[in-house]
Amino acid sequence: MVKNKALVLLYENMSMSEITLLTDYLTVFQPMNEWWEIDTVSSENKKMIKSEDFFQLVPNKSFSEINFGDYNLILFSGDSDPVAVTEDKSLIDFLKPLADMTNRPLIAAISSAPMTLAKAGILKGVKFTAGLFEETYNEFDFLEKENVARQPVVYDEEHGIVTAIGFAYREFAVKVAQILGYDIPDNSFSGVPEGHVYTEEELTFYMYPENQK
């Protein structure tokens, strides 16, 4: 497996905000020589994709160029129209080999994205959480409602799958980073601590630590 490489799935109306905290941490939060390489892929064969907040994204890979074994992490955001995503046959067929893959990458899915995993057979017997309506669980048989854990973030260590509800994007980013081996505190990305007054030294930054007096 190639070190420090992630694959992000793109689809129409995806929610970038649910995963960019994590992708930012894996890239610019790391020393330059340890930045992760991130590939993006969609079923539209490098066609422009529009996110739910109208950003226009062009994947750099097509399905035929992807070998799942090249990646440490496969990342799925939620989507404002998750049913449409599950009805994308080419996408589901692309993902199905992950269900039976041995030594597969860590799979991380947030908000409605676990529905896509379930449609591809990847969530069979897996404890998971998701940002889905109860009516959705009841309507689609491929969603194993008996395996839903009512928690913001759930890690099924046996199957190597992390899932989260959309509002827990911070906790999701932290959990995935911790599983990947980073020593990152649970309260990371929580913003300015309440009542904290920064000193001048705390807000002075150096590109190279050796320049610090």
C-alpha positions in Angstrom: 0.0 0.0 0.0 1.3 3.5 -0.9 1.8 5.6 2.2 -0.3 8.7 2.8 -2.8 8.4 0.0 -6.6 8.9 0.1 -9.4 8.5 -2.4 -12.4 10.8 -2.2 -15.6 9.9 -4.0 -17.4 12.8 -5.8 -21.0 12.9 -6.8 -23.6 15.6 -7.6 -24.8 17.5 -4.6 -22.1 16.2 -2.2 -21.4 18.0 1.0 -17.8 19.2 1.0 -18.0 20.8 4.4 -18.4 17.3 6.1 -15.0 16.1 4.9 -12.8 19.1 4.2 -11.7 19.5 7.9 -10.2 16.0 7.6 -8.7 16.5 4.2 -7.2 19.8 5.3 -5.6 18.1 8.4 -4.1 15.4 6.2 -2.5 17.9 3.9 -1.7 21.4 5.1 -1.7 20.5 8.8 1.2 18.2 8.2 4.8 19.0 7.4 5.2 19.6 3.7 7.1 16.4 3.1 4.3 14.4 4.8 1.3 15.8 3.0 -1.1 13.2 1.9 -1.8 12.7 -1.8 -5.6 12.9 -2.4 -7.2 11.5 -5.6 -10.8 12.2 -6.5 -13.0 10.0 -8.6 -16.6 9.9 -9.9 -18.7 7.9 -12.2 -18.9 10.7 -14.7 -15.3 10.0 -16.0 -13.7 13.3 -15.1 -16.8 15.3 -15.8 -17.4 18.4 -13.7 -19.4 17.7 -10.5 -21.4 20.4 -8.6 -21.4 20.2 -4.8 -24.5 21.1 -2.8 -23.0 24.6 -2.1 -22.3 25.1 -5.9 -18.6 24.5 -6.0 -17.6 22.9 -9.3 -15.2 20.0 -8.9 -13.4 18.0 -11.6 -12.2 14.5 -10.5 -8.6 13.7 -11.4 -9.3 9.9 -11.8 -11.8 7.7 -13.6 -13.0 4.3 -12.2 -10.7 2.4 -14.6 -7.6 4.1 -13.1 -8.4 3.1 -9.5 -6.8 0.3 -7.6 -8.2 0.3 -4.1 -5.1 -1.3 -2.7 -3.1 1.9 -3.5 -4.9 3.8 -0.8 -4.8 4.1 3.0 -8.2 5.8 3.2 -11.4 5.9 1.1 -13.6 8.9 2.1 -17.3 9.5 1.4 -19.2 12.8 2.1 -22.9 13.0 2.6 -25.2 14.2 -0.2 -28.4 16.2 -0.4 -29.9 13.6 -2.6 -28.6 10.2 -1.3 -31.2 8.1 -3.1 -29.9 9.4 -6.5 -26.4 8.4 -5.5 -27.5 4.9 -4.6 -29.2 4.6 -8.0 -26.0 5.3 -9.8 -25.3 1.8 -11.0 -21.8 2.5 -12.3 -20.8 3.9 -8.9 -22.3 1.0 -6.9 -20.7 -1.6 -9.2 -17.3 0.3 -8.8 -17.6 0.0 -5.0 -18.9 -3.6 -4.7 -15.4 -5.2 -4.7 -14.6 -3.3 -1.4 -17.2 -5.5 0.3 -15.0 -8.7 0.0 -11.6 -7.1 -0.2 -9.0 -8.3 2.3 -6.6 -5.8 3.9 -8.7 -3.0 2.4 -8.2 0.7 3.2 -9.9 2.4 6.1 -13.4 3.4 4.9 -14.9 6.6 6.3 -18.4 7.8 5.5 -20.4 10.7 7.0 -24.0 11.8 7.0 -26.0 10.0 4.3 -22.9 8.3 2.8 -23.4 5.1 4.7 -26.5 4.5 2.6 -24.2 4.3 -0.5 -21.9 1.8 1.3 -25.0 -0.3 2.3 -26.2 -0.4 -1.3 -22.8 -1.7 -2.4 -22.9 -4.4 0.3 -20.1 -2.9 2.3 -22.1 -2.5 5.5 -23.3 -6.1 5.9 -23.0 -6.9 9.6 -21.3 -3.6 10.3 -22.2 -1.3 13.2 -22.8 2.1 11.8 -24.5 5.5 12.2 -25.8 7.9 9.6 -27.7 11.1 9.1 -30.8 9.4 7.6 -34.5 9.7 8.4 -36.2 6.8 10.0 -38.5 6.6 7.0 -35.4 6.0 4.9 -34.2 3.1 7.0 -37.7 1.6 6.8 -38.0 2.0 3.0 -34.7 0.4 1.9 -34.1 -3.2 2.8 -30.4 -3.0 2.1 -30.0 -0.7 5.2 -29.6 -3.0 8.2 -31.5 -0.9 10.7 -30.7 -3.5 13.5 -27.0 -2.5 13.2 -27.5 1.2 13.6 -25.8 2.7 16.7 -27.4 5.9 17.8 -24.1 7.7 18.3 -22.5 10.7 16.5 -19.5 8.7 15.4 -19.1 4.9 15.2 -16.0 2.9 14.5 -16.5 -0.8 13.7 -12.9 -1.8 14.2 -13.5 -5.4 13.0 -14.5 -4.2 9.6 -12.4 -1.0 9.4 -15.3 1.4 8.8 -15.9 4.8 10.5 -19.3 6.4 10.1 -20.7 9.6 11.5 -23.7 11.9 11.5 -23.1 15.2 9.6 -23.1 17.5 12.6 -20.2 15.5 14.0 -17.8 16.4 11.3 -15.2 17.6 13.8 -15.4 14.4 15.8 -15.3 12.4 12.6 -12.1 14.1 11.4 -10.5 13.5 14.8 -11.5 9.9 14.9 -10.3 9.1 11.4 -7.0 10.9 12.0 -6.5 8.9 15.3 -7.2 5.6 13.6 -4.6 6.6 10.9 -2.1 6.9 13.7 -2.0 10.6 14.4 -1.6 11.8 18.0 -4.5 14.3 17.9 -6.5 15.4 21.0 -10.2 14.6 21.1 -11.1 18.3 21.3 -9.1 19.3 18.2 -10.8 21.7 15.7 -13.1 23.1 18.4 -12.2 26.7 17.7 -11.2 29.3 20.2 -11.5 28.0 23.7 -14.1 29.8 25.6 -12.6 32.6 27.7 -9.1 32.1 26.4 -7.1 35.3 25.7 -4.2 34.7 23.4 -0.8 36.2 24.0 1.2 37.8 21.3 3.6 34.9 21.3 0.8 32.4 20.7 -0.3 34.2 17.6 3.2 34.6 16.1 4.0 31.9 13.6 7.1 30.6 11.9 7.5 28.7 8.7 10.8 27.2 10.1 11.0 26.6 13.9 14.7 27.3 13.9 13.9 31.0 13.2 12.0 31.3 16.5 14.0 33.3 19.0 
